[in-house]
Structure formats: C-alpha cells, structure tokens
Amino acid sequence: IPFIEYQAKKGKPMLLSIGASELEEIERAVDTIRAVNDSELALLHCVLEYPTPLEHANLLKIKTLKQQFPDCYVGYSDHTKPTPECDVAKVAYNMGAQLIEKHFTLDKTLKGNDHYHAMDPSDAKKILEAIDRMDMLRGSGELVSLKSEAAARLNARRSIVAAKRIAEGELVTRDKLTFKRPGTGISPTEIGMVMGRTAACDIAEDTILQPKMLRGFPGEEEDG
C-alpha cells in the first residue's frame, strides 16, 4: 500500500494489476489511490498462473469489476497461451475489457518463463484483426432498420387486401378484408381507418388496397 500511495501521489494515470487479490484488497488499493489521485485508473484482471489454463481465466470477472468499480477502466492481463481463434482476447473484449495486456516475444522458443506463453507478431496481428471484426459485428446498437433491409422489409410486411370483390360505392367491412404480402399498400395498422369507408372504384378480389381506392381516405387526393 505505501508503494501504491507513493506512485499515486505523482498524479498520473495508473494501471493496477489485481492478480491473486481479494475484493477487500482491491478496494483498499483503489481507495488509497483515489485519496491522492483523481486521474484515470485502470484495473487489470489477472490470473497469476503461467500459463493460465483456459478454465481458470474467469473472464466474467471483468464484468464484475466494471460493476464494482464503475469509475475505473477495466482491462485484462492475459497469461493464457495464444489460440488460433484468439478466443481469450475476443471473450475478454466482449466482456467489456477496455485494455488487453499480453506478454510479447519475437521467438516463443527462447529460454525464460515468459516466452513460451507470450504472443508473437503473428498472434498480435490475429488478435487485432479479430477485435476489429468484433467491432464490426457489434455495430451501433441503434434500434433502427438498415437501408440494406428496405427492399426485404417492403416485401416481408403486409398490406390490406380485398378478400372478395368490392363494388364501387360499396361499404367496406372487416369480412371483405385480409392481410397479405407485400407491404406496398395500406398497412394493416390502418384497418380501423379502412373499415366503414366506401369504395371509390371497383376493387377486384386479392387487390392490394391503395388510398385512392377508398373515398375520404387520407392521401386519396394525392394518389388519385
């Protein structure tokens, strides 16, 4: 704690690895830092096991840390062996990791405790490409339909359709109507505005209703 406080007093942004730490220890360290330093603080989930077996990665801890420390950035210090599919980095990122730290080497066969489970340039490239793909897949989250869906949307939606022949001047009632694709006519949401009107022309069975076919229907004059 004294060393953490010493570093925090420099007033600079800090990265704090929390491997093998209990929640109370993390809270104490964060409180110590915040007492003297209001700069950016990042907590790195870390497992002090080299290499870390996949079943010990516990990447859901990233979400827990984000909930427990909402004013901190949360990342992951990865000690697992790189996989061809970059599974660990992808899951960590999807759990909300804002930083990912991993040992790097130019040669995994070199002697020493860090090289054999580190990533090499090829691994780094794959990880970055995988995260870029994830960003693309995640999209914006907006609750809107895409322009690329417009044609399919029009075809998939339904219109109000004449279930039987309706003569000009005849009252339009519910039993004379049905709903069918495509959505190029009056929407089924307007069924209440269609019923009770009179036909402005002869409407053949299975015809998609348009505003101009109904007297007094909004848009009739524009369409007619």
C-alpha positions as CSV (number, residue, x, y, z in Angstrom):
1,I,0.0,0.0,0.0
2,P,2.8,2.6,0.8
3,F,4.3,1.9,-2.7
4,I,0.8,2.3,-4.3
5,E,0.4,5.6,-2.5
6,Y,3.8,6.8,-3.5
7,Q,3.0,6.2,-7.1
8,A,-0.5,7.7,-6.8
9,K,0.9,10.9,-5.4
10,K,2.6,11.6,-8.7
11,G,-0.8,12.4,-10.1
12,K,-0.5,10.4,-13.2
13,P,-2.9,7.9,-14.7
14,M,-2.3,4.4,-13.3
15,L,-2.6,0.8,-14.3
16,L,-3.2,-1.6,-11.4
17,S,-2.9,-5.3,-11.9
18,I,-5.0,-7.2,-9.4
19,G,-3.9,-10.8,-9.8
20,A,-4.3,-13.0,-6.8
21,S,-6.2,-10.2,-5.0
22,E,-9.3,-10.4,-2.8
23,L,-12.0,-7.8,-3.2
24,E,-11.1,-6.1,0.1
25,E,-7.5,-5.7,-1.1
26,I,-8.6,-4.2,-4.4
27,E,-11.0,-1.8,-2.6
28,R,-8.2,-0.7,-0.3
29,A,-5.8,-0.1,-3.1
30,V,-8.4,1.9,-5.1
31,D,-9.3,3.9,-2.0
32,T,-5.6,4.7,-1.4
33,I,-5.1,5.9,-5.0
34,R,-8.3,7.9,-5.0
35,A,-7.4,9.7,-1.8
36,V,-4.5,11.4,-3.5
37,N,-5.1,11.0,-7.3
38,D,-8.2,11.6,-9.4
39,S,-6.5,10.8,-12.7
40,E,-7.6,7.8,-14.8
41,L,-7.3,4.5,-13.1
42,A,-7.4,1.1,-14.9
43,L,-7.8,-2.2,-13.1
44,L,-6.4,-5.2,-14.9
45,H,-8.0,-8.6,-14.2
46,C,-5.1,-11.0,-14.0
47,V,-4.5,-14.7,-13.0
48,L,-1.1,-15.3,-11.5
49,E,-0.7,-18.7,-13.2
50,Y,1.8,-19.1,-16.0
51,P,0.4,-20.1,-18.4
52,T,-3.2,-19.7,-17.2
53,P,-5.4,-22.7,-18.1
54,L,-8.4,-21.6,-20.1
55,E,-10.7,-23.0,-17.4
56,H,-9.0,-20.6,-14.9
57,A,-9.3,-17.4,-17.0
58,N,-12.6,-16.4,-15.3
59,L,-13.3,-13.7,-17.8
60,L,-16.7,-12.9,-16.3
61,K,-14.6,-11.2,-13.5
62,I,-14.2,-8.3,-16.0
63,K,-17.9,-7.6,-15.8
64,T,-17.9,-7.9,-12.1
65,L,-15.0,-5.4,-11.8
66,K,-16.9,-3.0,-14.0
67,Q,-19.9,-3.2,-11.7
68,Q,-17.9,-2.9,-8.5
69,F,-15.7,0.0,-9.8
70,P,-17.7,2.0,-12.3
71,D,-15.4,4.9,-12.2
72,C,-12.4,2.8,-13.3
73,Y,-11.3,1.5,-16.6
74,V,-11.2,-2.3,-16.6
75,G,-8.8,-4.5,-18.6
76,Y,-7.3,-7.9,-18.8
77,S,-3.7,-9.0,-18.3
78,D,-3.7,-12.2,-20.3
79,H,-1.3,-15.1,-19.3
80,T,-3.1,-17.8,-21.4
81,K,-1.3,-19.4,-24.4
82,P,-2.5,-17.8,-27.6
83,T,-5.1,-19.9,-29.5
84,P,-5.5,-20.0,-33.3
85,E,-9.0,-18.5,-32.9
86,C,-7.9,-15.7,-30.4
87,D,-10.7,-16.9,-28.1
88,V,-9.4,-15.4,-24.9
89,A,-8.9,-11.9,-26.3
90,K,-12.2,-12.0,-28.1
91,V,-14.2,-13.0,-25.0
92,A,-12.3,-10.6,-22.8
93,Y,-13.1,-7.8,-25.2
94,N,-16.8,-8.9,-25.3
95,M,-16.9,-8.9,-21.5
96,G,-16.0,-5.2,-21.7
97,A,-12.2,-5.1,-21.3
98,Q,-11.0,-1.7,-22.4
99,L,-7.4,-2.7,-22.3
100,I,-5.7,-6.0,-23.0
101,E,-2.1,-6.6,-21.9
102,K,-0.2,-9.7,-23.0
103,H,3.4,-10.8,-23.0
104,F,5.1,-10.3,-26.3
105,T,8.0,-12.1,-27.8
106,L,9.7,-12.4,-31.2
107,D,10.6,-16.1,-30.6
108,K,8.5,-18.4,-28.4
109,T,11.3,-20.9,-28.2
110,L,13.6,-18.6,-26.3
111,K,14.5,-19.6,-22.7
112,G,12.8,-18.0,-19.9
113,N,9.4,-18.1,-18.1
114,D,7.7,-15.5,-20.4
115,H,8.4,-16.5,-24.0
116,Y,6.5,-19.8,-24.4
117,H,3.1,-18.4,-23.4
118,A,3.6,-15.0,-25.0
119,M,2.2,-13.8,-28.3
120,D,4.4,-13.2,-31.3
121,P,3.8,-10.8,-34.2
122,S,1.6,-13.2,-35.9
123,D,-0.6,-13.7,-32.8
124,A,-0.8,-9.9,-32.3
125,K,-2.0,-9.4,-35.9
126,K,-4.6,-12.1,-35.5
127,I,-5.9,-10.6,-32.2
128,L,-6.2,-7.1,-33.6
129,E,-8.0,-8.4,-36.7
130,A,-10.3,-10.4,-34.5
131,I,-11.2,-7.4,-32.4
132,D,-11.8,-5.3,-35.5
133,R,-14.2,-8.0,-36.7
134,M,-16.0,-7.9,-33.3
135,D,-16.4,-4.2,-33.5
136,M,-17.9,-4.6,-37.0
137,L,-20.3,-7.3,-35.7
138,R,-21.3,-5.3,-32.6
139,G,-22.5,-2.4,-34.7
140,S,-24.0,0.7,-33.2
141,G,-26.8,-0.8,-31.2
142,E,-29.4,1.6,-32.6
143,L,-32.9,0.3,-32.7
144,V,-33.5,1.2,-36.4
145,S,-33.9,-0.8,-39.6
146,L,-31.0,-0.7,-42.1
147,K,-31.2,0.9,-45.5
148,S,-30.0,-2.5,-46.8
149,E,-33.2,-4.1,-45.3
150,A,-35.5,-1.7,-47.1
151,A,-36.4,-3.9,-50.1
152,A,-36.8,-7.0,-47.9
153,R,-38.8,-5.1,-45.4
154,L,-41.2,-3.9,-48.1
155,N,-41.7,-7.5,-49.3
156,A,-42.0,-9.0,-45.8
157,R,-44.5,-6.6,-44.5
158,R,-48.2,-7.0,-45.3
159,S,-50.9,-4.8,-46.8
160,I,-54.7,-4.7,-46.5
161,V,-56.1,-6.8,-49.4
162,A,-59.6,-7.3,-50.7
163,A,-60.7,-10.8,-49.6
164,K,-63.6,-10.6,-52.1
165,R,-64.8,-8.3,-54.9
166,I,-65.9,-4.9,-53.6
167,A,-68.1,-2.9,-55.9
168,E,-67.7,0.9,-56.4
169,G,-69.8,2.7,-53.7
170,E,-70.0,-0.5,-51.5
171,L,-69.3,-0.2,-47.8
172,V,-66.0,-1.8,-46.8
173,T,-66.4,-4.1,-43.8
174,R,-64.0,-6.4,-42.0
175,D,-65.2,-9.6,-43.7
176,K,-64.2,-8.1,-47.0
177,L,-60.5,-7.6,-46.0
178,T,-57.5,-9.7,-45.3
179,F,-53.7,-9.2,-45.0
180,K,-51.1,-10.3,-47.5
181,R,-47.6,-9.5,-48.7
182,P,-46.0,-7.3,-50.0
183,G,-46.3,-4.1,-47.9
184,T,-46.9,-1.8,-50.9
185,G,-50.4,-0.8,-50.0
186,I,-52.3,0.4,-47.0
187,S,-50.8,-1.0,-43.8
188,P,-52.8,-3.4,-41.6
189,T,-52.2,-0.9,-38.8
190,E,-54.7,1.4,-40.6
191,I,-57.5,-1.2,-40.6
192,G,-59.7,1.0,-38.4
193,M,-59.5,3.8,-41.0
194,V,-60.4,1.5,-43.8
195,M,-63.5,-0.1,-42.4
196,G,-66.6,1.9,-42.8
197,R,-65.4,3.8,-45.9
198,T,-66.9,3.2,-49.3
199,A,-65.1,2.0,-52.4
200,A,-64.1,4.8,-54.8
201,C,-63.9,2.2,-57.6
202,D,-64.5,-1.5,-58.3
203,I,-61.9,-3.5,-56.3
204,A,-61.2,-7.0,-57.6
205,E,-60.6,-9.9,-55.2
206,D,-57.0,-10.1,-54.0
207,T,-56.2,-6.5,-54.8
208,I,-53.8,-4.6,-52.6
209,L,-55.7,-1.6,-51.3
210,Q,-54.4,1.9,-52.0
211,P,-55.7,5.2,-50.6
212,K,-57.2,6.3,-53.9
213,M,-59.5,3.2,-53.8
214,L,-61.3,4.5,-50.7
215,R,-63.4,7.6,-50.5
216,G,-62.1,10.1,-47.9
217,F,-59.1,8.0,-47.0
218,P,-56.0,10.2,-46.1
219,G,-53.8,10.5,-49.2
220,E,-56.7,9.7,-51.6
221,E,-56.4,13.0,-53.4
222,E,-52.6,12.8,-53.7
223,D,-52.7,9.3,-55.1
224,G,-55.7,10.0,-57.3
